[in-house]
Amino acid sequence: MRALGQLEEARSYAILAYAQAWGDGPATHSVEDVALSAKLLATLEVEPPEVPTVDPADVEVPLANELQAYRDRVQAAKENGDDRPTPGTATS
């Protein structure tokens, strides 16, 4: 895009590419995609933008209590020699 005289547009898209490659941070991003988009930013003489990082410990898993209750039922069924857990709902 530099050759086309659209340098600012190229920089804008490169910043968006970096932010998308970063995703939620190191726990979820593709190292190769971040490196490639950082290289593109350097080629365009742009500093990588500040991007947020999400700590996986702070993420609340939907239905976490129900999932744990299911795991517990599966484990109990295995311990009792049954290969299928009993259907049911979790109590929180």
NORKARA-V876068 format. One record per residue. N is the residue number from 0. RES is the residue in one letter. SS is DSSP state (H for helix, E for strand, - for the rest). Layout:
BEGIN
n=N res=RES ss=SS
n=N res=RES ss=SS
END
This chain:
BEGIN
n=0 res=M ss=-
n=1 res=R ss=-
n=2 res=A ss=-
n=3 res=L ss=-
n=4 res=G ss=-
n=5 res=Q ss=-
n=6 res=L ss=H
n=7 res=E ss=H
n=8 res=E ss=H
n=9 res=A ss=H
n=10 res=R ss=H
n=11 res=S ss=H
n=12 res=Y ss=H
n=13 res=A ss=H
n=14 res=I ss=H
n=15 res=L ss=H
n=16 res=A ss=H
n=17 res=Y ss=H
n=18 res=A ss=H
n=19 res=Q ss=H
n=20 res=A ss=H
n=21 res=W ss=H
n=22 res=G ss=-
n=23 res=D ss=-
n=24 res=G ss=-
n=25 res=P ss=-
n=26 res=A ss=-
n=27 res=T ss=-
n=28 res=H ss=-
n=29 res=S ss=-
n=30 res=V ss=H
n=31 res=E ss=H
n=32 res=D ss=H
n=33 res=V ss=H
n=34 res=A ss=H
n=35 res=L ss=H
n=36 res=S ss=H
n=37 res=A ss=H
n=38 res=K ss=H
n=39 res=L ss=H
n=40 res=L ss=H
n=41 res=A ss=H
n=42 res=T ss=H
n=43 res=L ss=-
n=44 res=E ss=-
n=45 res=V ss=-
n=46 res=E ss=-
n=47 res=P ss=-
n=48 res=P ss=-
n=49 res=E ss=-
n=50 res=V ss=-
n=51 res=P ss=-
n=52 res=T ss=-
n=53 res=V ss=-
n=54 res=D ss=-
n=55 res=P ss=H
n=56 res=A ss=H
n=57 res=D ss=H
n=58 res=V ss=-
n=59 res=E ss=-
n=60 res=V ss=-
n=61 res=P ss=-
n=62 res=L ss=-
n=63 res=A ss=H
n=64 res=N ss=H
n=65 res=E ss=H
n=66 res=L ss=H
n=67 res=Q ss=H
n=68 res=A ss=H
n=69 res=Y ss=H
n=70 res=R ss=H
n=71 res=D ss=H
n=72 res=R ss=H
n=73 res=V ss=H
n=74 res=Q ss=H
n=75 res=A ss=H
n=76 res=A ss=H
n=77 res=K ss=H
n=78 res=E ss=H
n=79 res=N ss=-
n=80 res=G ss=-
n=81 res=D ss=-
n=82 res=D ss=-
n=83 res=R ss=-
n=84 res=P ss=-
n=85 res=T ss=-
n=86 res=P ss=-
n=87 res=G ss=-
n=88 res=T ss=-
n=89 res=A ss=-
n=90 res=T ss=-
n=91 res=S ss=-
END
